[in-house]
Amino acid sequence: MKDSPNAETTTPRNQPWIRGIVPPLVTPLLGRDELDQAGLERLLEHVIAGGVQGVFILGTTGEAPSLSYRLRREMIASTCRLVAGRVPVLVGITDTSFVESMNVARVAAEAGATAVVLSTPYYFPAGQTELIQYVEHLAEESPLPIMLYNMPSMTKVQFEIETLKTLSTHKNIIGVKDSGGDLEYFKQLLPLKVLRPDWSILIGPEHLTAQAVMLGGDGGVNGGANIFPATFTQIFAAAERKDIEAMRELQDRIERLQAIYDVGKYASRFIKATKCALSVRGICSDFMAEPFNHFLEPERQRVASILEAL
């Protein structure tokens, strides 16, 4: 994999660490604690062929909190081996335990990953002062650079802008992925690039990616890029060159894809729909980590119909 952003051979400090589309990869499973190795290989080849600029494993879409630490280690090792340096590999290390986050970071470094991704610890909500200290301690000990991940709907705690300003002084922190869905908050992130021109500021909600790039963001970490990676890499390129007509056509396709996330009634439907779509396309299994279950036939047919229409 490419060198850490702290190395002498890295991208110049006035350039973002990464730009483009980085899909938050699903974790293909065959059973409760069994990785779908063949499905993972097909998925990685699929997204890389679609032009993505990196892959992010063990995030929300990757069902990380539901996976055993053994399976997480296998996912890291297999992904790094299969990617073989073609694109950066980002590894989620969010946990309720500082020690376990650091253990996963070390596994990622040993496997050859490029960076790790850290959200706020879930369950017990942390105060912002506590959060700053926690992140700084991780950044000091992490063998890989850290990208922060704002996901308040899942963790109960948001990275406040002032907190991020403080954390921007730490050289081992390289940017932020915002999945809060609030464009006003995202706009407040962008001035941080004045403090840290090398920071990458990425957006999660896929329907907002083009707008975020037009505002000055660096790209998207979009779940739909698992399914149609080229659509997302193309809309990123269109937004960069301000090609409004191309953006309009691609945005329409992305908006229609959002219908798969309305299938099902539980919060897990977003991951279920993504895995179901990949299964329909013959890329990987749609087995879900417990306590969740994959879509049954009626829901699967609805997803298949939406994909066929696209």
N, C-alpha and C positions, 0 to 999 in steps of 0.2 A: 504494500500500500504506500501511498505518498507520505512524505515526511509530515511530522507535526508542524502546525503553524508557528511553533516556537523555534524551529530549526532554521539554520542559516540559509537553507536552499528553498525556503517557502516563497509563496506569493508575496510581492512587495506589500508593505504595511498600508499602502493607500488603496488597496483592492480588497473587496469582500473575500472572505475565506472560501465561500462556495456560492455560486449563482445557478439558478435553474430549478428543475423539478427533481425532488427527492422523494420517491414514494415511501410511505410508512408501510413496510412490507407486512402482509399477513404471515402468520406462522403456519405453514401447511402441516396438518396432523393426520395420522392414520388411526390413532387411539389416544387413550388418556395421557400417556407419557411416551408417545411414539411419533417421531418426526417423519413427515412424508419427504424423504430424501429426493426421490425422483420428481415429485411435485415442486419442491424447492428449486431444483435445478431448472425445470421448465419455466418457473416463475421468474427466476433471475435472468435467464436468457431472454425471456419475453420483454421485461422492462428495460434491460440494457439495449436490446435491439430497437426499442422505442425511443432511445436517445436520452434517457434520464441522466442527470448529473451526479447521482449518488443513490444509495439505498439506506433506509433507516429501519433497523430491526429492533424488536422488543419494545415497541411503543404501545400506544392504546390499540391501534388496529392489529398489532401483533399479539394481543392478549397477554402481554407480559406478566401482569400480576397473577394470572391464573396458571402460569407454567411453573413446573419445578425448576429449582436451580440447576439440576442435572440437565434438563432439556434445554434450558437457556444456554448453558455452556456448549451443548451440541449444536444449537442453532448458530451461535457465534462462530464456532470452528468451521462448520459446514459452509456458511455464507462466505466467510473470508476465503476459504479454499476455492469455492466455485467462482467467486468474483475475480480472484487472481489479479488484483490490482487494476482492473479496468475502470472502476469508478470508486470513489470513497465509500467506505462502509461506516455508518454511524450506529452506535449501539446504545439502547436505552438502559440506564442504570437506576432509574427511579425506584425507591423502596422506602419502607418505614424504618429500615435499619441502616445507619451510616456504614457499618462494617460490611453488610451484604452489598451495598452499592459499590463500595471500594473493591470488594472481591470480584464483582462482575467487571469493573473497570480494568482490573489486572488481567482477567481472562481475555478481555477484548484486546488489550495491548499485546499479550502473548500471541494471540491468533493473527495479529496483523491488521486490526481495525484502525480506522483513521481518527475517530473522535468518539466521545460518549455524549449522551443526551440526558439531561437531568431536569425533572420537574420538581415541584414542591412535594415534600413527603405527605402522603395521604393519611387518613384516620384522625390523628390528633392535629388540629389546625395550628400551624406555626405563626407566631407574630413576625413582623417584618425584620425586627432586630435579630430575632433568633434565626430567621431565614438567611440573613446576610452572613452571620457567623458560620452557619452550617455549610453554605455554599463555598465560602472562602476556605474553610477547612478541607472540603472535598477537592477544591481546585488546587490547593497546595500539595495534596497527596496524590492526586490522580496522575497516572502515567501518560494519560492522553488528554488533549484539550477538551473542554466542556462546552457544549451548546445548551443553553437554558431553554426550558419548554414551559410555556404558560398554558395551563390546562385547568382553569379554575372549576369547570363543571365536574371534573373527576376528582380533584384534589382538595376542593373547598377553599383554596388559598391562591390569590393572584400575586404574580410578581409586580409590585407597584413600580411606577416609573422611577421614583427616587431610589428605590432599592436597586434597580437595574443600573442607574447612573453610578451608584457606589460600586457595584460589582464590575462595571466596565473598566475599572482601574486595574483589575487583575488580568495579567497577560495570558493566563491559561484559560480564560473564558473568551469564546470566539463568536458569540452571537446569541440570538434568541429566535425560537419558533413560537409563534403566537397562534393558539387554537381557541382563543376566547370568542371569536366571531364578532367582535366589536371593532369596526373600522376606525372609530374615533380613538380608541386605545392604540390601535396599530399606527395611526398617524403620529401619536405621541412617542412611539418607539423610534421613528425615523431620525429625529435630531441626535439620537445616540451615535449615529454614524459620524457625526462631527467629532465626537470625543474618541471614537474608535472606527476609523475608516475601514479597518480590516474586518469589522463585524459583519456577519450575514444576518439579515433580518428577513425571516421567512414566514409565510402565512399557512395556516392549516386548512380552513374551510375552502374547498376546491372551487366553489362558485364565486369566490372573492379573489382568486389568484390574479386574474388579469388586471383588475382594478388596483390590487395591492402593488403590482409591478409598475403600473402607470404612476402610482403615487411616489415610487422610489424604492419599493421593496426589492428583495433579491431573488424571489421565487416562491415556490410552494412545496409544502409537504402534504401531498394530496392523496387521499385513499383511493380515489378513482383512477389514479395512475397505475395501480395494480392491474386494472382491467383494460384501460385504453391509454397506455403510456404516451403514445405518439400524439394523441389529442392534446394532452397537457403540455408536452414539450413544444408543440406547435403554437399553442396559445401564449406560452411564455415568450417564444421568439417573436410572435406578432405584437405582443405588448411592448417588448423591448424596442422594436422598430416603429411602434405607434401606427400599425396597420389596422385601422379601425374596421375595415370591411372584413378582413380575415378574422379579427377578434370576434366580430358579431356572429359569424358563421360557427366558429368553434365554441363560443359561449352558448349558443343555442343548443349545440350537441351536449355540452356539459350540463346545462339546465335540464335537459330531458333525461340525462342519466340520473339526476337526483331522485327521480321517481322510484328507483329501486330501494332507496332508504326509507320510503314510506310503506314498504311491505313489512308486515309484522307489527306487533304492538308494544314490544318491550324496548328498553334502551339499547339492548344488545343487537337490535335489528341492523344497525349500521355495519357492524362487523359481519353479521350473518349474511347480509345482502352482498357484501364484497366477496366473501368466500363462496357464496352460492354462485355469483356471476363467474368467478374463476373456474368453478366446477363445471358450470354450463359450457364454458369455453374450452373445457378439457385440459386446463392448465394444472390444477391441483385439487386435492380433496377438500370438501367443505366441512370436515369434522371440526367441531368446536370443543375448546377446553371447558370442562365442567366448572360452574354449574349450568352452562349454556348448551343449547341444542341447535343443530342446523335446521334450516327451513325444511318443512315437509313438502310433499308434492304440490299442493295447491299454491303455496307461496313460491316454490321453485318455478312453477309454470308462469307465474306473474313476472318474475325476474327475467325468465327466458324471453317472454313476449316483449318486454321493454328493450332488452338487448337486441332482439331481432329487428325491432323498429329502428334502432340506431344504425 
